[in-house]
Amino acid sequence: MLKRLTLGIVILGIIAVSLAACSRSTPTGQQPVEILSVKGPFEPYTPAGPSVEITLENTSVRNIISLNATLELTKEFNFKFDVSPSKPLLPAETISSRLILIGGGFSTETSYPLQIKGEIEDGTTFDYTEQVQIIEP
């Protein structure tokens, strides 16, 4: 009886370790990045579309090595942040990305989904969406 119980505990332990190694993502409610602002349009105004800037802050205690944001208006606009394993976003640091939204109109009185995706230096990934308003600079 004790051998079966021990074997069962060992098997459960192996399964738990395997699952943890395969899927390392941040728990819901513990987002490692805070959206500080989404601003636009900026001058000079272009006929192609408005320019919008997103500013994010690393609120985790670890370095972020990959970071992207997708703003969904009438279509999706992908903001790339200059973050990599050789140039991580350190804890408490902020970073901005500006993009001309070609064909992308928006209202400052409407909320839009902003998806934040990235990776922390330990391999943990995050992917979540928050509603944001674009405010005038």
Steps between C-alpha positions, in 0.01 A plus 500: 500500500781741590683420173188584295448825689866595456489411130182708459661801667812468282289479183296806603823687572640413156178615333499828695865574412438413134199729479686786668793465259274493193281797588664788679275801484415773745190440711192709422502830687880514522585688182870585482438807284291806584355718225602854597351680200360472149523844336421644161481653250841666492615776265589513220171354383535273197248419227575129558360504851556616857811430705444325837750429778471227763706520822541191719677428830659177622327442836653157555819425692662335195631621166266489201671372184212519250213749484230585245163671510208477257245780491171400340310781330325426170803276439798386708811713547813330634737703716853359533713590800880500485542216751711185462709260710802725437296818570238408764243729656612512863264512799339845551621622158264647242504467123302664218416416143344735244322390183314670216164328483458486123128507434429487872252751632404512865304698755644625828163423659502127416683211666700259286657161577878501544667159509834479681727201426851422610752285676690531827865393520413177685287381206166603648266641236211740538209587274204709614266768370385822666260769384671837443402848391722700270557840657619816329861591577 
